[in-house]
């Protein structure tokens, strides 16, 4: 997957993996300590105290216990993986839609910019024409005013 969606998904997975890993490290350490204590207790106990368990049976019991714990962990991780995949797919769809919407809006805005630029050019041309018209009208008014004064002076003289 390429582009911003791919980068976003890669970043999200990286962040989720790091957070999950940090949270799991403490849990793993605690579990390891508990397992080591249980194994030490089972392996170090005096065979005379527990007559019906041989060392081989104790090791088999530990292996079965480890197997059960691994099965539970696998189920939990499978569940978490399914949730993450679902989240990634949902998030990917949302991001693709958001990108498509943004691209459509970008095209609309570009068209509006071009439209307004054309309108600005038209209005600027009209303003220049009106300035010229005002200048001509002002000149004509000055001439008319000057002629009117001359006529008034002639009339008064």
Order of alpha helices (4+ residues) and beta strands (2+ residues): alpha-alpha
